[in-house]
Amino acid sequence: MTSSKSKSANRTRATQRRVHSKPAGRRNSSAASRRKLEGQLAQERAARLEAERKLEAGQREWAAMNEEVVEAHEAERRTLERANLLISHLPGALIVTRLNGEVTRLNPQAWKLFSLKTEVIVREVLTIHRLIEGLEREGNPVEAANRPRTADQSLYAKALDGRRFPVGVAAQTVTDSEGGQILWLVQDISATVEMDSQRIKLEGELRQKQKLESLGTMAGGIAHELNTPIQFITDNVNFLRDAIAGFKKAVDELGASVPVARAAEVAEACDLAYLGEEAPLAITQSLEGLARVSEIVLAIKRFAHPRSEASENAEFNAIIRTAATGARGQWKSVAECKLDLADNLPPVWCNAGEITQVVVNLIVNAAHAIEDKGAKDGLITVSTRLAGDHVALSVSDNGAGMPPAVRAKIFDLFFTTKAPGRGSGQGLSLVHTVITQNHHGSIDVESEVGAGTAFHIRLPLKAAGA
């Protein structure tokens, strides 16, 4: 019997013979399939490598693009920061509004300039017309803002704390995706306006001073030329007075030695009675007139005296009399000028020429007020009083008076209520400057419409610091 081990070995050899007996074509097909699979695998590996390469390139490109975007955003942020910094430090207030004037943005200077508060902005719609006075009257506010303006034509800011002050405004319309907006640059020009006002005031005072100097020179020359003929005319009239008195005495004595009938006949023919009464009266009136002319000439010489540039201890009442005499041509036809001068005034340290001009201006204004009222009993009263270490001067009238609105502006330069040609608008401004600045005094005014006006001046007796 064959053993089981022998049977197993036989089966193995049989199997091996079957394997080695497969056809050669089949073996070639398997090799081709394997090579195909290996090729596909290589292609897939290459495709994967290409995809990985492209992915890596794309990642690098994306990273570069992302870096550019980040840099662009950073640059935009820095630009915005710089813009905000510049806006925050502009020398004026920047206001951004819609085309209808509604405010959309303000820089810190605008908040400060207009005293704005957050609760106000939240509570109400803020407009450029609420902040700047004058634009609401213009058809095109942008053109109105950019229009050149003089100091007295300035636009005015209206701060929420009640302040009102002149401003310079520049505006620019900017078109954007929302339709457009307006940029307003606003600056407080109070100091500039004040400097312009002071300059105009000083120029006006200089012109007035030059005018007065020219007038004084001319008046002084005329007064000097008049003085000589007035003097010899006065001497001749005095001579005629004495001569007429001598003739009258001679006629009386001769008449005693002539028959009465003949004397009466001659007296009637020559109208000696009339001549005896009227000739002395005519001489007296002529002398009074000449004295009046001499007084006027003396007043003109005082008014135009060359020492008006310097202050000195002066007789104050003499200055008042000179001024009243110099202004006589203005008041004599409309009023009486009454001088109520204290007799206990010591010398006052002042510029006599300037004080004379002050009093002349006040008297002339009083005469005009009485003329405007049409009063038949016009009265101007000029009084002086000693008030401690000051002298008090008052000039009052019973003229037309002034309403409060006019009274508040009378010392403003170029302000006048008079018709053209009747005044320059500098008189009371000059009075205020002379009293308060040049002499360190004070001036007040009381006035009632229809009742009259009174100016009250106080001047120190001594120089400042004396």
C-alpha positions, 0 to 999 in steps of 0.5 A: 500500500502506498503511504499518505506521505507518498500521495502528497508528494505525487500531488505536488509534482502533478500541480507543478507540471500543470503550472509549467505547462500554461501557454506562453501567450497568457504569460505575455498578457499578464506582463503587459497589464502589469506594465500598463498599470505601472504606466497609469500609476506613474501618470497619476503620480506625475499628475499628483506632483503637478497638482501639488506644484500648481497648488504650491504655486497658487498658495504662493500667489495667494499669499503674495496677493493677500500680502498686497491686500494687507499692505494696501489696507495698511497704506489706506489706514495710514493715509486715513490716519494722516488725513484725520490728523491733518483735519484735526489740526487744521487752523480752522473749523472744518464742517461737512454738510449735505447740499441742503446744509445739514451737518454730517461731520465736524472736526474738533476745532468746529466743536470748540469754535461753536461750543457744540455738545453731543446732546445738542447734535443728537437732539436737533438737526444741525445746519450750516445756517444755524451756525453761520449768520448771513448765509440764509439770505443768499441764493447760493451759500457757497458763492456767498461764503467765497465772496470777498468781504470787507470788515463791516460785511463779515459773516458771523458765527452763532455759537451755542453758548450765545457768543456772536463773532465775525468769521471768514468762511471758504466753501467747496462743493464735492460730488460723490456717489451720494450726490455731493457734499459741501466742505466749509472751512471757518475761522474766527477773524475777530482779531483781524476785524478788530485790527482793521477797525483800529487801523480805520479808526487811526487813519480817520483820526489822522485825517481829522488831525491833519484836517484840523492842523490845516484848518488851524494854520489857515484860521491862525493866519486869518486871525493874525491878518484880521487883528491889525485892521481890527485894532486900527479900526477900533482906534479910529472909532474911539477917536471918532467917539471923542471927536463927536463929543468935542464937536457936540461940546463946541456946537453947544458953546457956539449955539449960546452965542448965536441968536436962538432963532438962528440956532434953532434954524441951523439945528433943524436943518442939520438935524442936530438933535437926531445926530446928538442922540444917534451918533454916540449910540452908533459909535458905542455899537461899533465898538461893541461889534469890534470887541466881539470881532476881537473876541472871535479872532482871539478864540480862533487864535486859541483854537489854532494855537501851536501848543495843542500837541502838548498837555499842560496845566490849563485854565479849563473854563477859558477852554470852554469859553473859547470853544463856545465862541468858536462854535457860535456860528452853529448855535446862534440861529437855533439856540441860546448857549448858556455857560455855567462855569464853576469859579473854584476850578484849579488848573487842569492838566490837559491838551487844550486843543483837543479839549477845545475840539471835544467841546466844539463837537458836543456843542455842534451836535447839540445845535443839530439836535435842537434844529432837528427838533425844530424847537423855538426855545433851544437851549444848550448848557455847558457846565463845569464843576470840581469833583474831588480830584476830577473836573466834571464837564457837562454839555446838555441840550433840549433837542430831539434826543436819541433812542436806545439803539442809536445811543448804543452806537454813537461812539462807533467810528463813522456811525452817524444819523445825520444827512450826507454832508452834515457830518463825517461820523467821526466827531463822537468817536474822536471825542471818546478817544480824546477823553478816555485814551488821551486823557484817561477820563470817562464819558457818559451820555443820557438821552430821552427821545423828545426831551434832549441829551446830556454828555457827562465828562470827567477828567483827572486834574493831574497827569496820570502817575503825578 
